[in-house]
Each structure stands twice: as C-alpha cells, then as structure tokens.
Amino acid sequence: MSGDGRRGTVRGEQCEGGTARSGERLPTQLEVVRQVMCQAAQYDGWMTLAELARKTEFPEASISAQLRRLRKEEHGGWEVLKRKREWQEALKTNTRERVWEYQLKC
C-alpha cells in the first residue's frame, strides 16, 4: 500500500492505484474514515478501531492515524471524541487491556 492512503472501495469494488475501473477516483483513507464516522454520528454512534476496520477494510493502525489527521486544522479540525467501552473491556481476558471507541462531531 502506498503512503498516500488511496486504497479503498468504491461501490464494493476493491482496486489498487487510486482509481476505480470505471475511471472515477477512489476516496482516500481519510475520506472513507470521515464518511463512516459521520454516518455513525448521525445515529449518535460510537465505533472502535476494530469496527472501523471491518467497515473500511483498512488496518486499525491506519484508521488510528486517520482519526489523528482529522483533528488537524489542515484536514478540517474535526472534533474526535474518545472514551472507554466498558462492556467490551469486561469480555477481554487481559483485564488491563482497554477498548476505546470514537465519535466524530459532524
């Protein structure tokens, strides 16, 4: 994967190289993460990195980086909220492992 974050899906098609087969530009990782988070926010939803990874097919580390970028002024200065997901933490075998969830204020 290239560092420009352009791997993604358009209408269910997975393509490499930044353009879909039909010639339209694929959205960047940042655009995809922002779109998914805004859709969740419409329903007051919170998402974990694992949930975002399943939705976007991007690795959790990349999603975490995109959430940090969304906070930066040059990428919109979005308010990204973060909190512990209590109920899921109880399901983990290692009780010190925390599960964080995120919400974008759109």
C-alpha positions, -999 to 999 in steps of 0.1 A, spaced: 0 0 0 13 34 -8 17 62 17 -10 84 1 -38 64 17 -57 58 -16 -65 21 -13 -102 17 -7 -136 7 -21 -160 23 -45 -194 7 -48 -180 -26 -34 -150 -28 -59 -116 -32 -44 -89 -16 -65 -53 -6 -61 -36 25 -75 -60 53 -67 -86 49 -95 -116 26 -99 -121 5 -130 -148 30 -142 -122 58 -141 -136 76 -111 -111 84 -83 -111 62 -52 -116 80 -20 -86 84 3 -85 66 36 -91 99 53 -123 105 33 -135 69 39 -129 71 77 -146 106 78 -176 94 59 -181 62 80 -177 82 112 -202 109 101 -227 82 92 -223 67 127 -226 101 143 -260 107 126 -272 79 149 -251 91 179 -229 60 173 -195 53 186 -171 29 169 -140 10 179 -109 7 157 -119 -30 151 -154 -20 140 -140 7 117 -115 -19 103 -143 -43 94 -163 -15 77 -135 0 57 -111 -29 52 -82 -7 64 -58 -18 92 -65 -5 127 -32 14 128 -41 33 96 -75 42 110 -60 55 142 -36 77 121 -66 90 101 -85 99 132 -55 119 144 -53 136 110 -90 146 112 -82 166 143 -56 187 125 -67 221 112 -55 214 76 -78 183 75 -109 201 89 -101 204 126 -128 179 134 -137 171 170 -129 134 175 -142 122 209 -127 91 226 -140 71 255 -135 36 271 -160 10 260 -168 -5 294 -189 -35 284 -164 -48 259 -134 -44 283 -151 -70 306 -150 -95 277 -112 -93 273 -91 -120 290 -64 -94 299 -83 -71 323 -57 -43 317 -64 -41 280 -88 -12 273 -111 -9 243 -116 26 231 -144 39 209 -145 71 189 -172 95 177 -168 123 152 -188 155 157 -202 163 123 
